[in-house]
Amino acid sequence: MLFVLLWTRKPAIEEVANRAFAPFSPVILICCPPMAFQPIPLSRKPLPFDHPEWIFELKYDGFRSLAIIEHGRCQLISRNGHPFASFSALAESISDSLTNRRAIIDGEICSLDRRGRPQFKNLLFHRGNPPCFFAFDLLTFDGKDLQNERLIDRKQELRRLLAKTAPPFPLRYADHVEASGTALFQRVCKMDLEGIVAKHSFGTYVTEQGADNVVQDQEPALFADGRSGGII
């Protein structure tokens, strides 16, 4: 299966950060309405494709999360806006890797097997290797809002940031290939991985309010299910 991904709703990043670090501002915790971090929903497309203005990433089989790093702490927030309390050790490792930094990173919590393949059941039942965080987008960094920057520029900044982290690397950069989505998809099918994600290289992370009161993202993306052969 191949899908187009579009945001349906996304809160202001600052409001999610305020909820994550509520102990520093209890009034905000009381006054803020419930917010939810929504990943890009999926729309169907028939086949993978190649295009010079698109990049293609692996689809990681795990929990989508925002990593919010501030005040020497890291909080992992779910798509519903709730802290991942069961991954507190991972959050602590991330904060230790990015000391004296402030950032909001979009990514996926995963558990890898011996071959480096994500295993969702191991993650769900907390078995196997310790979880890690695959980072594929950088929303803010040291007080600078990057949401209006091009995706390819945000990923370059993210790569530079994670290059400075120390072992055992709880934060892992989610790399990509440019233009050649079809070849990547064929490899994913052979390896029986979950799929691929395609994103426009120049896409921003900015949402806009439409007439129907639905917030939509300006960064279209695609998801191809490698386990179904790519065709519905």
C-alpha positions as CSV (number, residue, x, y, z in Angstrom):
1,M,0.0,0.0,0.0
2,L,1.1,3.5,-0.7
3,F,-0.4,6.5,1.1
4,V,-0.3,10.3,1.1
5,L,0.2,11.7,4.6
6,L,-1.4,15.0,5.6
7,W,-1.8,16.6,9.0
8,T,-5.3,17.0,10.3
9,R,-4.6,18.7,13.5
10,K,-1.4,19.8,15.4
11,P,-1.1,22.0,18.5
12,A,1.3,24.9,18.9
13,I,4.7,23.4,19.7
14,E,5.2,25.8,22.6
15,E,1.9,24.5,24.2
16,V,3.1,20.9,24.0
17,A,6.4,21.9,25.5
18,N,4.6,23.7,28.4
19,R,2.6,20.6,29.1
20,A,5.8,18.4,29.1
21,F,7.5,20.6,31.7
22,A,4.5,21.4,33.8
23,P,6.4,21.1,37.1
24,F,8.2,24.3,36.1
25,S,4.9,26.2,35.4
26,P,2.0,24.6,37.3
27,V,-0.4,27.4,36.3
28,I,0.1,26.5,32.6
29,L,-0.7,22.9,33.4
30,I,-4.0,23.9,35.0
31,C,-5.0,26.5,32.5
32,C,-4.0,24.9,29.2
33,P,-6.7,22.9,27.4
34,P,-5.9,19.3,26.5
35,M,-3.7,19.2,23.4
36,A,-2.8,16.3,21.1
37,F,0.2,15.8,18.9
38,Q,-1.2,14.3,15.7
39,P,1.1,12.5,13.3
40,I,0.4,12.8,9.6
41,P,-2.7,10.7,8.7
42,L,-2.5,8.5,5.6
43,S,-4.2,8.7,2.2
44,R,-3.8,6.0,-0.4
45,K,-1.6,6.1,-3.5
46,P,-1.2,3.1,-5.9
47,L,2.6,2.9,-6.3
48,P,6.0,4.2,-5.1
49,F,7.7,6.8,-7.2
50,D,10.8,8.7,-8.0
51,H,11.1,12.4,-8.0
52,P,14.1,14.8,-7.6
53,E,12.2,17.0,-5.1
54,W,11.2,14.3,-2.7
55,I,13.2,12.3,0.0
56,F,12.4,8.8,1.2
57,E,12.8,7.4,4.7
58,L,12.2,4.0,6.3
59,K,8.9,3.7,8.2
60,Y,9.9,2.7,11.7
61,D,7.7,0.3,13.6
62,G,7.4,1.9,17.0
63,F,5.7,4.7,19.0
64,R,5.6,8.2,17.3
65,S,6.8,10.8,19.8
66,L,8.1,14.3,20.3
67,A,11.3,14.5,22.3
68,I,11.2,17.9,24.2
69,I,14.6,18.8,25.7
70,E,14.8,21.7,28.0
71,H,16.2,22.7,31.5
72,G,18.5,19.6,31.4
73,R,15.5,17.2,31.0
74,C,13.9,15.3,28.2
75,Q,10.2,14.4,28.1
76,L,8.8,12.0,25.5
77,I,5.3,13.0,24.4
78,S,2.9,10.7,22.6
79,R,0.6,11.6,19.7
80,N,-2.2,12.2,22.2
81,G,-0.1,14.6,24.2
82,H,0.7,12.3,27.1
83,P,4.2,11.6,28.6
84,F,5.6,8.2,27.9
85,A,6.3,7.4,31.5
86,S,7.4,3.8,30.7
87,F,10.3,5.2,28.7
88,S,11.8,7.4,31.4
89,A,15.2,5.7,31.1
90,L,15.3,6.5,27.4
91,A,14.3,10.1,28.1
92,E,17.1,10.4,30.7
93,S,19.6,9.0,28.2
94,I,18.5,11.6,25.6
95,S,18.9,14.5,28.0
96,D,22.4,13.2,29.0
97,S,23.3,13.1,25.3
98,L,22.1,16.7,24.6
99,T,23.2,18.6,27.7
100,N,22.7,22.4,27.7
101,R,20.5,22.1,24.6
102,R,16.9,23.1,24.0
103,A,15.2,21.3,21.2
104,I,11.9,19.7,20.1
105,I,12.6,16.6,17.9
106,D,10.0,14.6,16.0
107,G,10.7,10.9,15.8
108,E,9.9,7.3,16.7
109,I,10.6,5.2,19.8
110,C,11.8,1.8,18.6
111,S,13.3,-1.4,19.9
112,L,15.9,-3.1,17.6
113,D,16.7,-6.7,17.3
114,R,20.2,-8.1,16.7
115,R,19.9,-7.4,13.0
116,G,19.0,-3.8,13.6
117,R,15.3,-4.2,12.6
118,P,12.6,-2.6,14.7
119,Q,10.5,-5.1,16.7
120,F,7.2,-3.6,17.9
121,K,6.4,-6.5,20.2
122,N,9.7,-6.1,22.0
123,L,9.0,-2.5,22.5
124,L,5.4,-3.1,23.7
125,F,6.4,-5.7,26.2
126,H,9.7,-4.1,27.2
127,R,11.9,-7.0,26.2
128,G,15.0,-7.3,24.1
129,N,17.4,-4.4,23.6
130,P,16.8,-1.1,25.3
131,P,14.7,1.3,23.2
132,C,16.2,4.0,21.1
133,F,14.8,7.2,19.5
134,F,14.9,7.6,15.7
135,A,14.9,11.3,15.0
136,F,13.6,12.5,11.6
137,D,12.7,16.1,12.1
138,L,13.8,19.1,14.2
139,L,11.1,21.6,15.1
140,T,12.9,24.0,17.4
141,F,16.6,24.3,18.4
142,D,18.0,26.5,21.2
143,G,15.1,28.9,21.0
144,K,14.9,29.1,17.2
145,D,11.6,27.9,15.6
146,L,12.5,25.9,12.5
147,Q,9.0,25.0,11.4
148,N,9.1,27.5,8.5
149,E,12.4,26.2,7.3
150,R,12.6,23.7,4.4
151,L,12.5,20.0,5.5
152,I,15.9,19.3,3.9
153,D,17.4,22.2,5.9
154,R,15.8,21.0,9.2
155,K,17.2,17.5,8.6
156,Q,20.7,18.9,8.0
157,E,20.5,20.8,11.2
158,L,19.2,17.7,13.0
159,R,22.1,15.6,11.6
160,R,24.7,18.2,12.8
161,L,23.0,18.2,16.3
162,L,23.0,14.4,16.7
163,A,26.6,14.1,15.4
164,K,27.7,15.7,18.6
165,T,26.0,13.1,20.8
166,A,28.1,10.5,22.7
167,P,27.6,6.7,22.8
168,P,25.5,4.6,23.5
169,F,23.5,6.8,21.0
170,P,20.0,6.7,22.4
171,L,19.2,9.3,19.7
172,R,19.7,8.0,16.1
173,Y,19.4,10.1,13.0
174,A,16.7,8.7,10.6
175,D,18.6,9.0,7.3
176,H,16.9,9.2,3.9
177,V,17.5,8.8,0.2
178,E,16.9,11.5,-2.4
179,A,14.7,11.0,-5.5
180,S,14.8,7.2,-5.7
181,G,11.7,6.0,-3.8
182,T,11.0,3.0,-6.0
183,A,14.4,1.3,-5.4
184,L,14.1,1.9,-1.6
185,F,10.6,0.5,-1.6
186,Q,11.7,-2.7,-3.4
187,R,14.5,-3.2,-0.8
188,V,12.0,-2.7,2.0
189,C,9.7,-5.3,0.5
190,K,12.5,-7.8,0.3
191,M,13.6,-7.2,3.9
192,D,9.9,-7.4,5.2
193,L,10.1,-4.0,6.9
194,E,7.1,-1.9,7.6
195,G,7.3,0.5,4.7
196,I,8.7,3.8,3.5
197,V,7.8,7.5,4.1
198,A,8.2,10.1,1.3
199,K,8.3,13.8,2.1
200,H,8.8,16.9,-0.1
201,S,12.3,18.2,0.3
202,F,11.1,21.8,0.5
203,G,8.1,21.2,2.8
204,T,7.6,23.2,5.9
205,Y,6.3,22.1,9.3
206,V,3.8,24.9,9.5
207,T,0.0,24.4,9.8
208,E,-2.6,26.8,8.7
209,Q,-6.2,27.3,9.8
210,G,-8.8,26.5,7.1
211,A,-12.4,27.6,6.7
212,D,-13.6,24.3,8.1
213,N,-11.5,24.8,11.3
214,V,-9.2,21.9,10.4
215,V,-5.5,22.4,10.6
216,Q,-3.6,20.9,7.6
217,D,0.2,20.5,7.2
218,Q,2.0,22.0,4.2
219,E,4.4,19.1,4.1
220,P,2.8,16.2,2.1
221,A,4.3,12.8,2.6
222,L,3.7,9.2,1.5
223,F,3.7,5.9,3.3
224,A,4.2,2.6,1.5
225,D,3.5,-0.7,3.2
226,G,6.4,-3.0,2.3
227,R,4.6,-6.1,3.8
228,S,1.7,-5.9,1.3
229,G,3.9,-5.5,-1.8
230,G,2.9,-1.9,-2.2
231,I,-0.4,-2.3,-4.1
232,I,-3.8,-2.4,-2.5
